[in-house]
Each structure stands twice: as C-alpha cells, then as structure tokens.
Amino acid sequence: MKTFYASSFAAFVISLCYITYPAMSRAAADQVQEFQKEQTKARQQEQINQTREREQLDQLQRDQQLDRTQQQLDQLKQQRTGIPQPQHQQEINQTQQQLDQIKNEQQLNRLKTELEINQIQREQNPSRQKEQLRQLQIDQQMNLLKDQQRKFQVEQDLNRQRSPMGNQFP
C-alpha cells in the first residue's frame, strides 16, 4: 500500500511539473521578450536624442553663420555712408531679404524637424521607427547642405558688393 501511495505521489508530482513547466517557461519567455523590447526602445530613444542634439548643433552653427553674414552686411551698410546709390541700395536690400528668407526657412525647418521627431517617438513599430529616424537624418543632411550653399551664395554677393572691381561705388 505504501508503494501505491508513493507511486501515486510521484505520478502527481511529475504531472504537476508537466502542467506548470510550460507556464513557467512562457513567463520566462515573456520576461525576456519584455526586456528585449525595453532595450530596443531605449536604443531608439538614444538615437532620437542623438538626432535631436545633432540637429540643434547644426542649427546653432547655421545661426552663427547667418549672424556673421548679417554682421558683414551691416558693416557694408556702415561703410557706404552718405546717400547710397540706387543700385547699391537695391543690392543691399536684396541681400537682406535673402538673409531674412534663410532665417525664416531655418526656423520653419527647425519646427518641422521637431514635429517629425515627436511623430517618430510615437511610432510603435521598431523597424518603422528606425526607418523614419534614418530618413529624418538624411533630410537633415540635405537641409544642411542646402543652407551651406545658400549662405555661400549670399557671402559671394556680399563680397561682390565690397569689391572695388565688381562695384563702381565708393
């Protein structure tokens, strides 16, 4: 009789293990999966933060370049004391408009980028979020190159206005 109870108890313990093992393994797998999701989310958040920081640094550099160009234009205006020639005044006004337009477009791009970053952060699909982040970084690089090209053009215009050969005004 003792062997019957011992056998029954052993069978009970073995069946209990078979019943609880899948539940325990599922719980462990769920924990591992949750941990992986958290790691992925943390990495993506770090990428987003790096992108935001890089955009802020690029924007600061563009703002500094525009400030220098604005100072050059202001110096040129001061050098041209007296009654400015109509063509010279028109060139100065045109350069000022270009600078103002660049500043406005940069501010608009800054807001657009911030909205895109916020949208990327709300994306639930990690691979889609990564793709959106990559595309945003490409767009930022394109905007940076365009801004540099436009700044270079404005500086060339300023240099032409300063040049005695390119400008017959004193």
Order of alpha helices (4+ residues) and beta strands (2+ residues): alpha-alpha-alpha
